[in-house]
Amino acid sequence: MMEYEFTLKYQLGENEDIDALLERLAENGCDDALVGVGQPGRLALAFIRESGSARQALESALNDVGRVVPGARLIEASPDLVGLSDVAEIIGVSRQNMRKLMLAHANSFPVPVHDGSTSLWHLADILAWLQERGSYVIGQNTLELARMAMAVNVARAYERVFGEPGLAH
């Protein structure tokens, strides 16, 4: 068994009783999550879940939340979409070092999923690229979790566009 740290962010239905919701979450398998309700109509659950794999950890958390709050819509699973600063923090280098690495390897560095004043990448793409280069030790659990979070987000986007269910609930 391994510990996996990830966050699930949801849009709640209208008139959700937050106190009752927090109680139901704690009673129904989500007692391993720190719950945030700072923004009206939103719910963030920062899990530290023990499981045999990242897939099992994420799927069980999605199922638990889906049972307790069936009307909630998943916004995002993380760690997935990241900027260079996020990646630098995860691998233990400065943002400047991460930027130099990206610029020095512009032809092979993963393409961002959003390119603008702030560019965003799928964390799994960058971790896999770093692992292939062999210059950084990337924990297999970190890469597995990033891949699963990306899969959940891509499935959610697919479901929104095509109306067919994916991994995301």
C-alpha positions in Angstrom: 0.0 0.0 0.0 1.2 3.5 -0.9 0.0 7.0 0.1 -1.3 9.1 -2.7 -1.8 12.9 -2.4 -4.3 14.5 -4.8 -7.1 17.0 -5.0 -10.5 16.8 -6.4 -12.4 20.1 -7.1 -16.2 20.2 -7.6 -19.0 22.5 -8.6 -21.9 21.9 -6.1 -25.6 22.0 -6.9 -27.6 24.9 -5.6 -28.7 25.1 -2.0 -26.3 22.4 -0.8 -26.1 22.4 3.1 -22.4 22.6 3.6 -22.4 21.5 7.2 -24.5 18.4 6.4 -22.3 17.8 3.3 -19.1 17.8 5.4 -20.7 15.4 7.9 -21.8 13.0 5.1 -18.3 13.1 3.5 -16.6 12.2 6.8 -19.1 9.4 7.4 -18.8 7.9 3.9 -15.2 7.2 3.1 -13.8 10.8 2.7 -12.3 11.1 6.2 -8.9 11.0 4.6 -9.5 14.4 2.9 -9.0 17.9 4.0 -12.2 19.7 2.8 -12.2 23.3 1.5 -15.4 25.3 0.8 -14.0 28.8 0.6 -15.6 29.7 -2.7 -19.4 29.6 -2.8 -20.7 26.6 -4.7 -17.3 24.9 -4.8 -15.8 22.0 -2.9 -12.2 21.0 -2.9 -11.0 17.8 -1.3 -7.3 17.3 -0.7 -6.9 13.6 -0.2 -4.1 11.5 1.3 -5.4 8.1 0.4 -3.7 4.7 1.0 -4.2 2.4 -1.9 -2.5 -0.2 -4.1 -2.3 2.1 -7.1 -2.9 5.7 -8.1 -5.8 4.5 -10.2 -7.5 2.7 -7.3 -6.9 5.8 -5.0 -8.4 8.2 -7.5 -11.3 6.0 -8.6 -12.3 5.2 -5.0 -12.2 8.9 -4.0 -14.3 9.8 -7.1 -16.8 7.0 -6.3 -17.0 8.1 -2.6 -17.7 11.7 -3.5 -20.1 10.7 -6.2 -22.1 8.6 -3.7 -22.2 11.4 -1.1 -22.8 14.4 -3.5 -24.3 12.9 -6.7 -25.2 16.3 -8.1 -21.6 17.6 -7.8 -19.7 18.1 -11.1 -16.0 17.4 -11.1 -14.0 20.5 -12.2 -10.5 19.1 -11.9 -8.3 16.4 -10.5 -4.8 17.4 -9.6 -1.8 17.1 -9.8 -2.3 17.6 -13.6 -2.2 21.1 -15.1 0.9 22.9 -14.0 3.1 25.8 -14.7 6.9 25.7 -14.7 7.0 26.9 -11.0 4.8 23.9 -10.0 7.1 21.5 -11.8 10.2 23.1 -10.4 8.8 22.7 -6.9 7.9 19.0 -7.5 11.3 18.1 -8.8 13.2 20.3 -6.4 14.8 22.9 -8.6 14.3 26.7 -9.1 11.8 28.0 -11.6 14.8 29.6 -13.5 16.5 26.2 -13.8 13.2 24.7 -15.1 12.9 27.5 -17.6 16.5 27.1 -18.8 15.9 23.4 -19.2 12.7 24.1 -21.3 14.5 26.6 -23.5 17.6 24.5 -24.0 15.5 21.6 -25.2 12.8 23.5 -27.0 12.4 20.9 -29.7 11.8 18.0 -27.4 10.2 19.6 -24.3 6.5 18.8 -24.0 4.2 21.2 -25.7 2.0 23.2 -23.3 -1.8 22.5 -23.3 -2.3 26.2 -22.9 0.2 28.8 -24.1 -0.2 32.4 -23.0 1.0 34.8 -20.4 0.9 31.7 -18.2 1.6 28.4 -20.0 0.2 25.2 -18.6 1.4 21.6 -19.2 0.2 18.2 -18.2 2.5 17.3 -15.3 2.7 13.7 -16.5 4.1 14.8 -19.9 6.9 16.8 -18.2 7.7 14.1 -15.6 7.9 11.4 -18.3 10.2 13.7 -20.4 12.4 14.3 -17.4 12.5 10.6 -16.6 13.5 9.7 -20.2 16.4 12.2 -20.1 17.6 10.5 -16.9 18.7 13.7 -15.3 16.1 13.7 -12.5 14.8 11.0 -10.3 11.1 10.9 -10.7 9.2 8.7 -8.3 7.1 6.1 -10.1 4.1 6.9 -7.8 4.4 10.6 -8.6 4.3 9.9 -12.4 1.5 7.3 -12.0 -0.6 9.8 -10.0 0.0 12.6 -12.5 -1.0 10.3 -15.4 -4.2 9.2 -13.6 -5.2 12.8 -12.8 -4.6 13.7 -16.4 -6.7 10.7 -17.5 -9.6 11.8 -15.2 -9.4 15.4 -16.6 -9.3 14.3 -20.2 -12.2 11.9 -19.7 -14.2 14.7 -18.0 -13.5 17.0 -21.0 -14.4 14.2 -23.4 -17.7 13.6 -21.6 -18.5 17.4 -21.7 -17.9 17.5 -25.4 -19.4 14.2 -26.5 -21.9 13.5 -23.8 -20.4 10.0 -23.2 -19.2 8.9 -19.8 -15.5 8.6 -19.1 -13.6 8.0 -15.9 -14.8 11.2 -14.3 -18.0 11.3 -12.3 
